[in-house]
Amino acid sequence: MEQVWDPVKRHVSNTIWKTLDDMEAAITEVLRAFREHAERVWSFLGDRWLIRNAV
């Protein structure tokens, strides 16, 4: 989870957001890349032990 959360933190930290909606939009923008390119998420699993054990 940290590997997914770190890009979000880098994108939204140290920013003064006018509204929570603006901040939510920025978070959604970062997370969209993970949704649209699932291989990025799978690459975080290293040797894929989780995938092997999920079946």
C-alpha positions as CSV (number, residue, x, y, z in Angstrom):
1,M,0.0,0.0,0.0
2,E,2.8,2.4,0.8
3,Q,4.1,2.1,-2.8
4,V,0.7,3.3,-4.0
5,W,0.3,6.0,-1.4
6,D,3.8,7.5,-1.8
7,P,3.0,9.0,-5.3
8,V,-0.2,10.5,-3.9
9,K,1.6,12.1,-0.9
10,R,4.2,13.5,-3.2
11,H,1.5,15.0,-5.5
12,V,-0.6,16.6,-2.8
13,S,1.7,17.4,0.1
14,N,3.1,20.9,0.7
15,T,0.1,22.4,-1.2
16,I,-2.5,24.7,0.1
17,W,-5.8,23.5,-1.4
18,K,-8.6,26.0,-1.9
19,T,-11.2,23.3,-1.3
20,L,-11.4,19.6,-0.4
21,D,-12.8,19.0,-3.9
22,D,-9.6,20.4,-5.4
23,M,-7.5,18.1,-3.2
24,E,-9.8,15.1,-4.0
25,A,-9.4,15.9,-7.7
26,A,-5.6,15.8,-7.4
27,I,-5.7,12.5,-5.6
28,T,-8.0,11.1,-8.2
29,E,-5.6,12.2,-10.9
30,V,-2.7,10.3,-9.4
31,L,-4.8,7.2,-8.6
32,R,-6.2,7.1,-12.2
33,A,-2.8,6.0,-13.5
34,F,-3.0,2.9,-11.3
35,R,-6.5,2.1,-12.4
36,E,-5.7,2.6,-16.1
37,H,-2.4,0.7,-15.9
38,A,-2.9,-2.2,-13.6
39,E,0.6,-3.5,-14.4
40,R,2.0,-0.7,-12.3
41,V,0.2,-2.2,-9.3
42,W,1.3,-5.7,-10.1
43,S,4.9,-4.6,-10.4
44,F,4.8,-3.6,-6.7
45,L,4.3,-7.2,-5.7
46,G,7.9,-8.2,-6.3
47,D,8.1,-12.0,-6.8
48,R,4.3,-12.2,-7.2
49,W,3.8,-14.3,-4.1
50,L,0.5,-12.7,-3.5
51,I,-0.7,-13.6,-6.9
52,R,0.3,-17.2,-6.5
53,N,-1.4,-17.4,-3.1
54,A,-4.6,-15.7,-4.2
55,V,-5.9,-18.6,-6.2
